[in-house]
């Protein structure tokens, strides 16, 4: 099995890993209530998706 001749420096290691980072997911606002939600998901505050009620939400939670 091959063994590296020299140790990989911190700079070389970090340059190799520069593209390995997390990205922030996109968010949109609900057109019905204005809450921040993920795209293509039903709103948990009002229960609407594409102007149709798909989740029954209690009035106390609103």
PDB file of N, CA, C and O in Angstrom, chain B, residues numbered from 101:
ATOM      1  N   UNK B 101       0.839  -1.177   0.000  1.00  0.00           N
ATOM      2  CA  UNK B 101       0.000   0.000   0.000  1.00  0.00           C
ATOM      3  C   UNK B 101       0.888   1.246   0.000  1.00  0.00           C
ATOM      4  O   UNK B 101       1.882   1.307   0.724  1.00  0.00           O
ATOM      5  N   UNK B 102       0.528   2.219  -0.804  1.00  0.00           N
ATOM      6  CA  UNK B 102       1.344   3.423  -0.921  1.00  0.00           C
ATOM      7  C   UNK B 102       1.169   4.319   0.293  1.00  0.00           C
ATOM      8  O   UNK B 102       0.084   4.419   0.864  1.00  0.00           O
ATOM      9  N   UNK B 103       2.256   4.965   0.671  1.00  0.00           N
ATOM     10  CA  UNK B 103       2.268   5.887   1.795  1.00  0.00           C
ATOM     11  C   UNK B 103       2.734   7.243   1.274  1.00  0.00           C
ATOM     12  O   UNK B 103       3.721   7.305   0.541  1.00  0.00           O
ATOM     13  N   UNK B 104       2.044   8.342   1.637  1.00  0.00           N
ATOM     14  CA  UNK B 104       2.479   9.654   1.167  1.00  0.00           C
ATOM     15  C   UNK B 104       3.906   9.972   1.611  1.00  0.00           C
ATOM     16  O   UNK B 104       4.286   9.701   2.750  1.00  0.00           O
ATOM     17  N   UNK B 105       4.683  10.546   0.708  1.00  0.00           N
ATOM     18  CA  UNK B 105       6.071  10.882   1.016  1.00  0.00           C
ATOM     19  C   UNK B 105       6.140  12.062   1.978  1.00  0.00           C
ATOM     20  O   UNK B 105       6.956  12.088   2.899  1.00  0.00           O
ATOM     21  N   UNK B 106       5.245  13.060   1.739  1.00  0.00           N
ATOM     22  CA  UNK B 106       5.217  14.228   2.606  1.00  0.00           C
ATOM     23  C   UNK B 106       3.816  14.429   3.174  1.00  0.00           C
ATOM     24  O   UNK B 106       2.818  14.006   2.591  1.00  0.00           O
ATOM     25  N   UNK B 107       3.776  15.077   4.313  1.00  0.00           N
ATOM     26  CA  UNK B 107       2.502  15.380   4.955  1.00  0.00           C
ATOM     27  C   UNK B 107       1.781  16.468   4.154  1.00  0.00           C
ATOM     28  O   UNK B 107       2.427  17.385   3.646  1.00  0.00           O
ATOM     29  N   UNK B 108       0.448  16.380   4.035  1.00  0.00           N
ATOM     30  CA  UNK B 108      -0.332  17.403   3.358  1.00  0.00           C
ATOM     31  C   UNK B 108      -0.448  18.616   4.269  1.00  0.00           C
ATOM     32  O   UNK B 108      -0.893  18.501   5.411  1.00  0.00           O
ATOM     33  N   UNK B 109      -0.051  19.766   3.770  1.00  0.00           N
ATOM     34  CA  UNK B 109      -0.073  20.975   4.595  1.00  0.00           C
ATOM     35  C   UNK B 109      -1.511  21.439   4.838  1.00  0.00           C
ATOM     36  O   UNK B 109      -2.436  21.027   4.137  1.00  0.00           O
ATOM     37  N   UNK B 110      -1.680  22.302   5.840  1.00  0.00           N
ATOM     38  CA  UNK B 110      -3.002  22.841   6.156  1.00  0.00           C
ATOM     39  C   UNK B 110      -3.560  23.637   4.984  1.00  0.00           C
ATOM     40  O   UNK B 110      -4.755  23.570   4.694  1.00  0.00           O
ATOM     41  N   UNK B 111      -2.709  24.376   4.324  1.00  0.00           N
ATOM     42  CA  UNK B 111      -3.152  25.192   3.197  1.00  0.00           C
ATOM     43  C   UNK B 111      -3.655  24.334   2.051  1.00  0.00           C
ATOM     44  O   UNK B 111      -4.720  24.608   1.498  1.00  0.00           O
ATOM     45  N   UNK B 112      -2.910  23.301   1.685  1.00  0.00           N
ATOM     46  CA  UNK B 112      -3.323  22.414   0.602  1.00  0.00           C
ATOM     47  C   UNK B 112      -4.627  21.701   0.949  1.00  0.00           C
ATOM     48  O   UNK B 112      -5.507  21.560   0.100  1.00  0.00           O
ATOM     49  N   UNK B 113      -4.747  21.257   2.183  1.00  0.00           N
ATOM     50  CA  UNK B 113      -5.948  20.552   2.628  1.00  0.00           C
ATOM     51  C   UNK B 113      -7.155  21.483   2.578  1.00  0.00           C
ATOM     52  O   UNK B 113      -8.234  21.079   2.145  1.00  0.00           O
ATOM     53  N   UNK B 114      -6.979  22.717   3.016  1.00  0.00           N
ATOM     54  CA  UNK B 114      -8.086  23.675   3.034  1.00  0.00           C
ATOM     55  C   UNK B 114      -8.452  24.145   1.632  1.00  0.00           C
ATOM     56  O   UNK B 114      -9.623  24.394   1.348  1.00  0.00           O
ATOM     57  N   UNK B 115      -7.458  24.268   0.754  1.00  0.00           N
ATOM     58  CA  UNK B 115      -7.754  24.639  -0.633  1.00  0.00           C
ATOM     59  C   UNK B 115      -8.558  23.544  -1.323  1.00  0.00           C
ATOM     60  O   UNK B 115      -9.430  23.836  -2.141  1.00  0.00           O
ATOM     61  N   UNK B 116      -8.271  22.300  -1.002  1.00  0.00           N
ATOM     62  CA  UNK B 116      -8.992  21.186  -1.595  1.00  0.00           C
ATOM     63  C   UNK B 116     -10.443  21.158  -1.121  1.00  0.00           C
ATOM     64  O   UNK B 116     -11.330  20.722  -1.854  1.00  0.00           O
ATOM     65  N   UNK B 117     -10.681  21.618   0.097  1.00  0.00           N
ATOM     66  CA  UNK B 117     -12.015  21.534   0.694  1.00  0.00           C
ATOM     67  C   UNK B 117     -12.828  22.823   0.581  1.00  0.00           C
ATOM     68  O   UNK B 117     -13.878  22.932   1.215  1.00  0.00           O
ATOM     69  N   UNK B 118     -12.384  23.786  -0.192  1.00  0.00           N
ATOM     70  CA  UNK B 118     -13.096  25.062  -0.253  1.00  0.00           C
ATOM     71  C   UNK B 118     -14.502  24.925  -0.817  1.00  0.00           C
ATOM     72  O   UNK B 118     -15.390  25.686  -0.432  1.00  0.00           O
ATOM     73  N   UNK B 119     -14.726  23.981  -1.712  1.00  0.00           N
ATOM     74  CA  UNK B 119     -16.054  23.825  -2.301  1.00  0.00           C
ATOM     75  C   UNK B 119     -16.974  22.956  -1.450  1.00  0.00           C
ATOM     76  O   UNK B 119     -18.152  22.815  -1.781  1.00  0.00           O
ATOM     77  N   UNK B 120     -16.480  22.381  -0.381  1.00  0.00           N
ATOM     78  CA  UNK B 120     -17.299  21.537   0.486  1.00  0.00           C
ATOM     79  C   UNK B 120     -17.907  22.387   1.593  1.00  0.00           C
ATOM     80  O   UNK B 120     -17.357  22.470   2.691  1.00  0.00           O
ATOM     81  N   UNK B 121     -19.017  23.006   1.311  1.00  0.00           N
ATOM     82  CA  UNK B 121     -19.671  23.835   2.308  1.00  0.00           C
ATOM     83  C   UNK B 121     -21.183  23.718   2.150  1.00  0.00           C
ATOM     84  O   UNK B 121     -21.688  23.383   1.078  1.00  0.00           O
ATOM     85  N   UNK B 122     -21.871  23.992   3.206  1.00  0.00           N
ATOM     86  CA  UNK B 122     -23.326  23.913   3.183  1.00  0.00           C
ATOM     87  C   UNK B 122     -23.908  25.186   2.587  1.00  0.00           C
ATOM     88  O   UNK B 122     -23.340  26.269   2.726  1.00  0.00           O
ATOM     89  N   UNK B 123     -25.038  25.042   1.926  1.00  0.00           N
ATOM     90  CA  UNK B 123     -25.728  26.191   1.365  1.00  0.00           C
ATOM     91  C   UNK B 123     -27.045  26.397   2.099  1.00  0.00           C
ATOM     92  O   UNK B 123     -27.635  25.454   2.625  1.00  0.00           O
ATOM     93  N   UNK B 124     -27.483  27.618   2.126  1.00  0.00           N
ATOM     94  CA  UNK B 124     -28.735  27.956   2.792  1.00  0.00           C
ATOM     95  C   UNK B 124     -29.879  27.596   1.858  1.00  0.00           C
ATOM     96  O   UNK B 124     -29.860  27.950   0.680  1.00  0.00           O
ATOM     97  N   UNK B 125     -30.873  26.895   2.382  1.00  0.00           N
ATOM     98  CA  UNK B 125     -32.028  26.537   1.580  1.00  0.00           C
ATOM     99  C   UNK B 125     -32.882  27.749   1.276  1.00  0.00           C
ATOM    100  O   UNK B 125     -32.858  28.733   2.015  1.00  0.00           O
ATOM    101  N   UNK B 126     -33.635  27.683   0.194  1.00  0.00           N
ATOM    102  CA  UNK B 126     -34.458  28.820  -0.195  1.00  0.00           C
ATOM    103  C   UNK B 126     -35.746  28.850   0.622  1.00  0.00           C
ATOM    104  O   UNK B 126     -36.259  27.807   1.028  1.00  0.00           O
ATOM    105  N   UNK B 127     -36.255  30.039   0.854  1.00  0.00           N
ATOM    106  CA  UNK B 127     -37.493  30.243   1.590  1.00  0.00           C
ATOM    107  C   UNK B 127     -38.383  31.185   0.802  1.00  0.00           C
ATOM    108  O   UNK B 127     -37.899  32.056   0.079  1.00  0.00           O
ATOM    109  N   UNK B 128     -39.687  31.004   0.946  1.00  0.00           N
ATOM    110  CA  UNK B 128     -40.652  31.895   0.324  1.00  0.00           C
ATOM    111  C   UNK B 128     -41.651  32.340   1.388  1.00  0.00           C
ATOM    112  O   UNK B 128     -41.628  31.847   2.517  1.00  0.00           O
ATOM    113  N   UNK B 129     -42.518  33.264   1.026  1.00  0.00           N
ATOM    114  CA  UNK B 129     -43.554  33.708   1.950  1.00  0.00           C
ATOM    115  C   UNK B 129     -44.900  33.184   1.485  1.00  0.00           C
ATOM    116  O   UNK B 129     -45.164  33.086   0.287  1.00  0.00           O
ATOM    117  N   UNK B 130     -45.727  32.858   2.427  1.00  0.00           N
ATOM    118  CA  UNK B 130     -47.072  32.366   2.132  1.00  0.00           C
ATOM    119  C   UNK B 130     -47.906  33.535   1.607  1.00  0.00           C
ATOM    120  O   UNK B 130     -47.953  34.585   2.249  1.00  0.00           O
ATOM    121  N   UNK B 131     -48.561  33.379   0.462  1.00  0.00           N
ATOM    122  CA  UNK B 131     -49.363  34.488  -0.058  1.00  0.00           C
ATOM    123  C   UNK B 131     -50.619  34.748   0.766  1.00  0.00           C
ATOM    124  O   UNK B 131     -51.192  35.836   0.704  1.00  0.00           O
ATOM    125  N   UNK B 132     -51.045  33.758   1.533  1.00  0.00           N
ATOM    126  CA  UNK B 132     -52.273  33.897   2.314  1.00  0.00           C
ATOM    127  C   UNK B 132     -52.035  34.623   3.634  1.00  0.00           C
ATOM    128  O   UNK B 132     -52.753  35.567   3.966  1.00  0.00           O
ATOM    129  N   UNK B 133     -51.008  34.175   4.401  1.00  0.00           N
ATOM    130  CA  UNK B 133     -50.798  34.748   5.734  1.00  0.00           C
ATOM    131  C   UNK B 133     -49.461  35.461   5.887  1.00  0.00           C
ATOM    132  O   UNK B 133     -49.263  36.174   6.871  1.00  0.00           O
ATOM    133  N   UNK B 134     -48.535  35.290   4.942  1.00  0.00           N
ATOM    134  CA  UNK B 134     -47.255  35.983   5.008  1.00  0.00           C
ATOM    135  C   UNK B 134     -46.190  35.271   5.816  1.00  0.00           C
ATOM    136  O   UNK B 134     -45.124  35.841   6.049  1.00  0.00           O
ATOM    137  N   UNK B 135     -46.440  34.045   6.253  1.00  0.00           N
ATOM    138  CA  UNK B 135     -45.457  33.294   7.022  1.00  0.00           C
ATOM    139  C   UNK B 135     -44.332  32.811   6.098  1.00  0.00           C
ATOM    140  O   UNK B 135     -44.540  32.631   4.898  1.00  0.00           O
ATOM    141  N   UNK B 136     -43.160  32.607   6.659  1.00  0.00           N
ATOM    142  CA  UNK B 136     -42.032  32.101   5.894  1.00  0.00           C
ATOM    143  C   UNK B 136     -42.101  30.584   5.829  1.00  0.00           C
ATOM    144  O   UNK B 136     -42.163  29.913   6.859  1.00  0.00           O
ATOM    145  N   UNK B 137     -42.089  30.040   4.599  1.00  0.00           N
ATOM    146  CA  UNK B 137     -42.202  28.593   4.405  1.00  0.00           C
ATOM    147  C   UNK B 137     -41.207  28.147   3.345  1.00  0.00           C
ATOM    148  O   UNK B 137     -40.667  28.968   2.603  1.00  0.00           O
ATOM    149  N   UNK B 138     -40.969  26.843   3.278  1.00  0.00           N
ATOM    150  CA  UNK B 138     -40.150  26.279   2.217  1.00  0.00           C
ATOM    151  C   UNK B 138     -40.990  26.175   0.948  1.00  0.00           C
ATOM    152  O   UNK B 138     -42.204  25.989   1.035  1.00  0.00           O
ATOM    153  N   UNK B 139     -40.375  26.289  -0.228  1.00  0.00           N
ATOM    154  CA  UNK B 139     -41.147  26.237  -1.467  1.00  0.00           C
ATOM    155  C   UNK B 139     -41.827  24.883  -1.683  1.00  0.00           C
ATOM    156  O   UNK B 139     -41.301  23.842  -1.287  1.00  0.00           O
ATOM    157  N   UNK B 140     -42.980  24.911  -2.304  1.00  0.00           N
ATOM    158  CA  UNK B 140     -43.749  23.719  -2.671  1.00  0.00           C
ATOM    159  C   UNK B 140     -44.172  22.909  -1.449  1.00  0.00           C
ATOM    160  O   UNK B 140     -44.245  21.681  -1.510  1.00  0.00           O
ATOM    161  N   UNK B 141     -44.448  23.587  -0.348  1.00  0.00           N
ATOM    162  CA  UNK B 141     -44.926  22.944   0.874  1.00  0.00           C
ATOM    163  C   UNK B 141     -46.174  23.681   1.342  1.00  0.00           C
ATOM    164  O   UNK B 141     -46.331  24.873   1.078  1.00  0.00           O
ATOM    165  N   UNK B 142     -47.052  22.982   2.029  1.00  0.00           N
ATOM    166  CA  UNK B 142     -48.224  23.625   2.598  1.00  0.00           C
ATOM    167  C   UNK B 142     -47.800  24.468   3.796  1.00  0.00           C
ATOM    168  O   UNK B 142     -46.891  24.093   4.537  1.00  0.00           O
ATOM    169  N   UNK B 143     -48.458  25.602   3.980  1.00  0.00           N
ATOM    170  CA  UNK B 143     -48.150  26.498   5.088  1.00  0.00           C
ATOM    171  C   UNK B 143     -48.697  25.882   6.376  1.00  0.00           C
ATOM    172  O   UNK B 143     -49.856  25.472   6.435  1.00  0.00           O
ATOM    173  N   UNK B 144     -47.855  25.822   7.403  1.00  0.00           N
ATOM    174  CA  UNK B 144     -48.278  25.246   8.676  1.00  0.00           C
ATOM    175  C   UNK B 144     -49.055  26.239   9.528  1.00  0.00           C
ATOM    176  O   UNK B 144     -49.715  25.840  10.487  1.00  0.00           O
ATOM    177  N   UNK B 145     -48.989  27.532   9.193  1.00  0.00           N
ATOM    178  CA  UNK B 145     -49.707  28.543   9.960  1.00  0.00           C
ATOM    179  C   UNK B 145     -51.179  28.614   9.563  1.00  0.00           C
ATOM    180  O   UNK B 145     -52.059  28.654  10.423  1.00  0.00           O
ATOM    181  N   UNK B 146     -51.444  28.628   8.247  1.00  0.00           N
ATOM    182  CA  UNK B 146     -52.827  28.763   7.790  1.00  0.00           C
ATOM    183  C   UNK B 146     -53.361  27.494   7.124  1.00  0.00           C
ATOM    184  O   UNK B 146     -54.576  27.339   7.003  1.00  0.00           O
ATOM    185  N   UNK B 147     -52.482  26.578   6.687  1.00  0.00           N
ATOM    186  CA  UNK B 147     -52.917  25.324   6.097  1.00  0.00           C
ATOM    187  C   UNK B 147     -53.208  25.387   4.614  1.00  0.00           C
ATOM    188  O   UNK B 147     -53.822  24.465   4.076  1.00  0.00           O
ATOM    189  N   UNK B 148     -52.789  26.444   3.931  1.00  0.00           N
ATOM    190  CA  UNK B 148     -53.087  26.602   2.511  1.00  0.00           C
ATOM    191  C   UNK B 148     -51.892  26.243   1.638  1.00  0.00           C
ATOM    192  O   UNK B 148     -50.740  26.435   2.027  1.00  0.00           O
ATOM    193  N   UNK B 149     -52.186  25.717   0.446  1.00  0.00           N
ATOM    194  CA  UNK B 149     -51.192  25.459  -0.583  1.00  0.00           C
ATOM    195  C   UNK B 149     -51.839  25.749  -1.927  1.00  0.00           C
ATOM    196  O   UNK B 149     -52.853  25.143  -2.271  1.00  0.00           O
ATOM    197  N   UNK B 150     -51.267  26.662  -2.684  1.00  0.00           N
ATOM    198  CA  UNK B 150     -51.805  27.098  -3.974  1.00  0.00           C
ATOM    199  C   UNK B 150     -53.264  27.551  -3.851  1.00  0.00           C
ATOM    200  O   UNK B 150     -54.118  27.153  -4.643  1.00  0.00           O
ATOM    201  N   UNK B 151     -53.530  28.381  -2.854  1.00  0.00           N
ATOM    202  CA  UNK B 151     -54.846  28.981  -2.590  1.00  0.00           C
ATOM    203  C   UNK B 151     -55.937  27.949  -2.311  1.00  0.00           C
ATOM    204  O   UNK B 151     -57.119  28.238  -2.500  1.00  0.00           O
ATOM    205  N   UNK B 152     -55.563  26.761  -1.870  1.00  0.00           N
ATOM    206  CA  UNK B 152     -56.529  25.748  -1.453  1.00  0.00           C
ATOM    207  C   UNK B 152     -56.162  25.272  -0.057  1.00  0.00           C
ATOM    208  O   UNK B 152     -54.988  25.061   0.244  1.00  0.00           O
ATOM    209  N   UNK B 153     -57.162  25.104   0.789  1.00  0.00           N
ATOM    210  CA  UNK B 153     -56.903  24.629   2.142  1.00  0.00           C
ATOM    211  C   UNK B 153     -56.665  23.122   2.096  1.00  0.00           C
ATOM    212  O   UNK B 153     -57.560  22.365   1.720  1.00  0.00           O
ATOM    213  N   UNK B 154     -55.488  22.690   2.468  1.00  0.00           N
ATOM    214  CA  UNK B 154     -55.140  21.275   2.435  1.00  0.00           C
ATOM    215  C   UNK B 154     -54.921  20.703   3.834  1.00  0.00           C
ATOM    216  O   UNK B 154     -54.916  19.485   4.013  1.00  0.00           O
ATOM    217  N   UNK B 155     -54.740  21.576   4.822  1.00  0.00           N
ATOM    218  CA  UNK B 155     -54.555  21.145   6.205  1.00  0.00           C
ATOM    219  C   UNK B 155     -55.538  21.913   7.072  1.00  0.00           C
ATOM    220  O   UNK B 155     -55.628  23.138   6.978  1.00  0.00           O
ATOM    221  N   UNK B 156     -56.267  21.207   7.907  1.00  0.00           N
ATOM    222  CA  UNK B 156     -57.173  21.861   8.839  1.00  0.00           C
ATOM    223  C   UNK B 156     -56.365  22.366  10.031  1.00  0.00           C
ATOM    224  O   UNK B 156     -55.730  21.582  10.737  1.00  0.00           O
ATOM    225  N   UNK B 157     -56.393  23.674  10.246  1.00  0.00           N
ATOM    226  CA  UNK B 157     -55.666  24.303  11.350  1.00  0.00           C
ATOM    227  C   UNK B 157     -56.684  24.891  12.321  1.00  0.00           C
ATOM    228  O   UNK B 157     -57.628  25.564  11.906  1.00  0.00           O
ATOM    229  N   UNK B 158     -56.489  24.635  13.621  1.00  0.00           N
ATOM    230  CA  UNK B 158     -57.399  25.170  14.628  1.00  0.00           C
ATOM    231  C   UNK B 158     -57.310  26.686  14.669  1.00  0.00           C
ATOM    232  O   UNK B 158     -56.266  27.267  14.370  1.00  0.00           O
ATOM    233  N   UNK B 159     -58.417  27.322  15.041  1.00  0.00           N
ATOM    234  CA  UNK B 159     -58.435  28.778  15.148  1.00  0.00           C
ATOM    235  C   UNK B 159     -57.527  29.257  16.285  1.00  0.00           C
ATOM    236  O   UNK B 159     -57.011  30.373  16.224  1.00  0.00           O
ATOM    237  N   UNK B 160     -57.324  28.440  17.317  1.00  0.00           N
ATOM    238  CA  UNK B 160     -56.475  28.841  18.438  1.00  0.00           C
ATOM    239  C   UNK B 160     -55.023  28.963  17.998  1.00  0.00           C
ATOM    240  O   UNK B 160     -54.301  29.823  18.501  1.00  0.00           O
ATOM    241  N   UNK B 161     -54.578  28.112  17.062  1.00  0.00           N
ATOM    242  CA  UNK B 161     -53.199  28.162  16.591  1.00  0.00           C
ATOM    243  C   UNK B 161     -52.945  29.361  15.685  1.00  0.00           C
ATOM    244  O   UNK B 161     -51.822  29.863  15.626  1.00  0.00           O
ATOM    245  N   UNK B 162     -53.974  29.824  14.981  1.00  0.00           N
ATOM    246  CA  UNK B 162     -53.813  30.983  14.096  1.00  0.00           C
ATOM    247  C   UNK B 162     -53.596  32.198  14.940  1.00  0.00           C
ATOM    248  O   UNK B 162     -53.435  33.297  14.410  1.00  0.00           O
TER     249      UNK B 162
END
